[in-house]
Amino acid sequence: MTSSLYPELVKILKRNGCVFVRQGKGSHEIWQSPISQKNFSVPFTINSKPTANAILKQAGINEKL
């Protein structure tokens, strides 16, 4: 099993101005992006780079893990 990508993902989100909104259901958090003006879900058990990159895309961030 791969290690969690959550810490690295959160660093990128914060660096791009995204903010934590609230705790979601289960292992998910709800974040908001100032770029896309959308809320999106971030699981803190994330292990998949394609999923992490999809979250960054939802946030309007062009960076990839």
KAQUIRA-V728818 format. One line per field, one symbol per residue. ss: DSSP state (H for helix, E for strand, L for the rest). burial: I if it has 9 or more other ideal C-beta (glycine too) atoms within 8 Angstrom, else O. Layout:
# KAQUIRA-V728818
ss=???
burial=???
This chain:
# KAQUIRA-V728818
ss=LLLLLHHHHHHHHHHLLLEEEEELLLLEEEEELLLLLLEEEEELLLLLHHHHHHHHHHLLLLLLL
burial=OOOIIIOIIIOIIOOIOIOOOOOOOOOIIIIIIOIOOIOIIIIIOIOOOOIIIOIIOIIOIOOOI
